[in-house]
Amino acid sequence: MGMLFSEDIRNNIECLLFVACEPLSVEKLMEITGAARETVMVLLDELAEHYQERGFQLMEVAGGWQFATRPACADMIEKYYRPKIHSLSKAALETLAIIAYRQPVTRTDIETIRGVKVDGVVSTLLEKNLIQDVGRKNGPGRPVLYGTTMEFLKFFGLKSLQELPDPDQLSQDPPNPEKEK
């Protein structure tokens, strides 16, 4: 790591990232450390590079920066710690995909697309903080509109919704090697 900037600022940023429970934005790091934007950005890049060959990494996610374990270490972490958001059911993933791509969307819209009631699934996704109430639709009954949360971005390791795969490129059916024979 270069000596271009104060070692104190680098250490403070590293320490803040280490203790933070959520991604820290560049603006928040600037506010707390008193450092200029360019300084913070350069130090974040240096720290990310420094942690490239370690058991954990510094990554940009959900509008900020956060330390995260490397995917290669996932099995080891699983042995020690079970994440509070356990794997999601197929119904929950389908509902979450509809919300992610169509947001803001009402429960009725989701039910029309899925063809089944989604009360339980929506409640589960709300409890896990993967979706949230983002307002009310104008019209009869003023139904709740749902959208994804920052927790959704963190859960899937996305910087923003723009990183979602293009829905046109997602196949409806998984590849079937038997068909290709």
N, C-alpha and C positions, 0 to 999 in steps of 0.2 A: 504494500500500500504506500502511496506517495506521501510526501511530507508537505504537500502544497497547502494544506489547511491545518489549523490547530488540532493537535491530538485530542485536546479536551472536547472540542465539538464532535469529533468522530466518536469518542468514547461515550459522550452523552447521548448521541443518536443511537448508538449500538445498545446502550443500557435501556433507553426508552423502548426500543423495539423488543428487547428481551422481556421486559415486564408487562408490555401491553397485551391485553386480552383480545384486542381487535386490531385490524389494520390501521396504521397511523398515516394520515395524509401528509404530503409535503408541507402544506400550509400549517398543520398542527406542529410538525417538527420545527418549522421556522419560528412559530409563535413561542414555543417552549425554550428552544435553544438561543433564539435571538439571531440566528444565522441567516444569511441571504439565501434566496431560492437557489441560485447557481451553486452555492457551497453545499447546500443540502442535497441537491441532485447529484453532484459529483461524488459526494461521500456515500450516498446510497448505492451508486454504481460501483464504487470501490469496495464497499462492504459486500454487495451481492457477488462480486468477483472473488473476494476473499473467501466466501463461504461455499464456493462452487464445488470443491472437492471434500466437503465435510458431510457429516451425518444429517445435517439440516441445512436449509438454504434460506436466503432472504429473497422473497418474491413480491412482486407487485400484484395485489389482488383487491377487488372490491373498493377501488378508489384510494388505496393506501398501500403501505408496505408492511410486511409481517414475516416473522420467521416461521418456517414450516418444515416438517420432516420431509426427507427425500422419499419418493415413491418406493425406491429400492429397500428402504428401511421399514416399510409398512407392516410386514409380518412381525418384526420384532416389537414394534409399538403395539400391535394388536395383542400380543402376548401379555403386555404390561397393562394396557389401558383400553377399555372399550369406549368408543365415542358415544356421547349422549344421544346423538341422532343415529339410531341403528339403521340398517339398510331399509330402504323404502319398498313397500309392496308395489306390484305391477300397477295396481289401480292408482296408488299415490303418484308414481312416476308419470303415468299417462295424464293424470289431472294436472300435475306440476308442469308438464310439457305444454299443455293447452294454455295454462295461465301465463307461462313464460313467453310463448309466441303470440298470444292474442291480447295480452294485458293492455288496458284494464278490461276485465271480463266479469260477467255476472255468473252466479251459480247456475241459473237457467241456461245460459249460453254453454257452460261446461257440460251440463246434463244433456243438452241437445246434441253436442258433438260426441260425447261418450255413449249416449243411449241408456244411461242408468242414473239413479240418484247418487249424489256425491256428498251428501251432508256429512257423513262420517269421515270421509277422506279429507274434505275441506277442513273439518275440525282438527284432524291430526296434523295437517300441514300448517295450520295456524298455531297449534301448540308447539310445534317444532320451529316456529318462527321462520319458515321458508316462504310463506306468503303473508300478506297483510291486507287490511281494508284500506283502499286508496281513495275512497269517496263513494258517492251515490250517483246512480244513473238517473237522468231526468226521464220521467215517465211514470206510469201507474205503479204505485207501491214503492217507488224510488229504491230499487234493489241495490245492495252493496256491490261495489266493484272491487275485484281482487287483483293484486299485482304481486310480483316477487319482492324479496327483501335483500338487504346486504348479506344476511346469513345465507340466502340462496346462492349468491355469488361466491361466498367463502366455501360453502359446502361442495360446490362443483369446481372450485379453483379458477373462477373467471374474473377478469378485470372489470368487465362490463357486459351488458346484455348483447352488445355487438359481437362478442366472441361466441355466442350460441351458433351451432352449426346451421347452415342454410337448410330450412325444412325441405326444400325441393330435392336436396341431395341425400336426405335420409330415406332409406328404403323402408317400405311398409313391412316387408318380410325379411327376416335374416337370411343370408345366403344359405342355400341348401346344396351341399356337394353332390347329393344323390341325383338332383335334376340335371347336373352338368355332364353326367355319364352317358 
